[in-house]
Amino acid sequence: MRSRGLYGQRLGDIFSLKTAPAFATRTLRKTEIAVTEIRCDEENNGLTKPIPREDALLVTLQLRDCPRYDLWLDDRQVKTGPLEAGVTCFYDLRRTPIAKSISPFHSLQFYLPCHALNLLADMEGKQHVGDFNDNPGHAVNDRSGWSAHCACCNLISSVLAAQAAV
């Protein structure tokens, strides 16, 4: 499958990584959703390349503690906090995120086009994705009172089930 979205090696190139294993599927009227494993064991990997604006989200599940990194959105630095293994982060790709990797990192990054999320919202009779209050630079976890972490776990289960069916 030819990648159109920000996943797989295209995402790996943003992080200057040699490899970025990914699994993608086309569902919901041929909309691509994907998960990419991003891993760097080096400190101070530098700035990511600029990410072109896209009507999509990256939902990131941290697999390793990442105590320090810097983040810019729309060319403005935002305050960040440490990312512990097991937490989830949301990045709105309509805001041109750029990260500076200070600590080593390892994560699964779920590529979710807003079109796919809106199709799901239509199926459930819910509101479409608009401005996304993603609290950039900070993680969401079970203690937050929001079910984002559980949603990410459900995404992982769905992707693994789809991969097993291939």
C-alpha positions in Angstrom: 0.0 0.0 0.0 1.4 3.4 -1.0 1.5 5.8 1.9 -0.4 9.0 1.6 -0.3 10.0 5.3 2.3 10.6 7.9 3.2 7.1 8.9 5.8 4.4 8.2 9.1 5.5 6.8 7.7 8.9 5.9 7.2 9.5 9.7 10.6 7.8 10.4 12.3 10.3 8.0 10.8 13.2 10.0 12.7 11.8 13.1 15.8 11.0 11.0 15.4 7.3 11.7 16.7 4.5 9.4 13.7 2.3 9.9 10.1 2.9 11.1 8.1 -0.3 11.0 4.4 0.3 10.4 1.1 -1.3 9.8 -1.6 0.5 7.8 -5.1 -0.4 6.7 -7.8 1.3 4.6 -11.2 1.2 6.1 -14.1 3.6 6.4 -14.4 4.4 2.7 -10.8 3.8 2.0 -9.4 6.1 4.6 -6.0 5.1 5.8 -5.2 4.6 9.5 -1.9 3.4 10.6 0.5 2.7 13.5 4.2 3.3 13.3 6.9 2.2 15.8 9.3 5.1 16.4 12.5 4.3 18.4 15.7 6.1 19.0 18.2 5.0 21.7 20.5 8.0 21.3 20.3 11.1 23.4 20.1 14.5 21.6 18.8 13.1 18.3 18.1 16.7 17.3 15.1 18.5 15.7 12.6 16.7 13.7 12.1 17.8 10.2 9.0 20.1 9.7 5.8 18.2 9.4 3.6 19.6 6.6 0.1 20.6 7.8 -2.4 17.8 7.5 -5.9 17.3 8.7 -5.0 14.4 11.0 -3.9 13.5 14.5 -1.0 11.5 15.8 -2.0 9.6 19.0 1.2 8.4 20.6 1.6 5.7 23.2 4.9 6.0 25.0 6.7 2.6 25.4 9.7 4.1 27.3 10.2 7.0 29.6 11.1 10.1 27.8 12.0 12.6 30.6 13.1 15.5 28.3 12.1 16.9 24.9 11.2 20.2 23.4 8.1 21.0 21.3 7.1 23.7 18.9 3.7 24.2 17.3 3.2 26.7 14.5 6.8 27.9 15.2 6.1 28.7 18.9 7.7 26.7 21.7 5.3 25.1 24.1 5.9 23.9 27.6 6.5 20.1 27.9 6.5 17.6 30.7 8.1 14.3 31.1 6.5 11.4 29.3 6.4 8.1 31.3 6.0 4.7 29.6 2.3 3.9 29.2 1.0 7.4 28.7 -0.7 8.7 25.7 -0.1 12.0 23.8 -2.1 13.8 21.1 -0.6 15.9 18.4 -2.8 17.9 16.0 -1.0 17.8 12.6 -2.8 21.0 11.6 -0.4 22.8 14.0 2.9 21.8 12.3 4.6 20.2 15.3 8.4 20.1 15.5 10.2 18.2 18.4 13.7 18.3 19.7 14.6 14.9 21.1 16.8 15.3 24.1 16.1 11.9 25.8 16.0 8.5 24.0 12.4 7.6 23.0 10.3 4.6 21.9 6.6 5.0 21.0 3.8 3.7 18.9 2.3 6.5 16.8 -1.2 6.1 15.5 -2.0 8.2 12.4 -5.7 9.1 12.4 -7.0 11.4 9.6 -9.8 13.7 10.8 -11.9 12.4 8.0 -11.8 8.9 9.5 -12.7 10.3 13.0 -15.6 12.2 11.4 -16.9 9.1 9.7 -16.8 7.3 13.1 -18.6 10.3 14.7 -21.3 10.1 12.0 -21.8 6.4 12.7 -22.2 7.2 16.5 -24.2 10.3 16.0 -21.5 12.4 17.6 -20.0 15.8 16.8 -17.2 16.1 14.2 -13.6 16.8 15.1 -13.1 20.6 15.2 -10.4 22.4 17.1 -8.7 19.8 19.1 -7.7 20.7 22.6 -4.8 18.3 22.7 -2.9 19.9 25.6 0.3 19.7 23.6 3.5 18.7 25.4 1.7 16.8 28.1 0.5 13.3 28.4 -2.9 11.8 29.2 -3.1 8.9 31.5 -5.7 6.9 33.4 -5.6 9.3 36.4 -6.8 12.2 34.1 -10.4 11.2 34.3 -10.5 11.0 30.5 -10.6 7.7 28.6 -7.9 8.6 26.0 -5.6 5.9 27.4 -8.3 3.3 27.1 -9.1 4.5 23.6 -5.4 4.1 22.7 -5.4 0.5 24.1 -8.5 -0.3 22.0 -6.7 1.1 19.0 -3.7 -1.2 19.7 -6.0 -4.2 20.1 -7.8 -3.4 16.8 -4.6 -3.0 14.9 -3.1 -6.2 16.2 -6.3 -8.1 15.3 -6.3 -6.6 11.8 -2.6 -7.5 11.4 -3.3 -11.1 12.6 -6.0 -11.4 10.0 -3.5 -10.5 7.1 
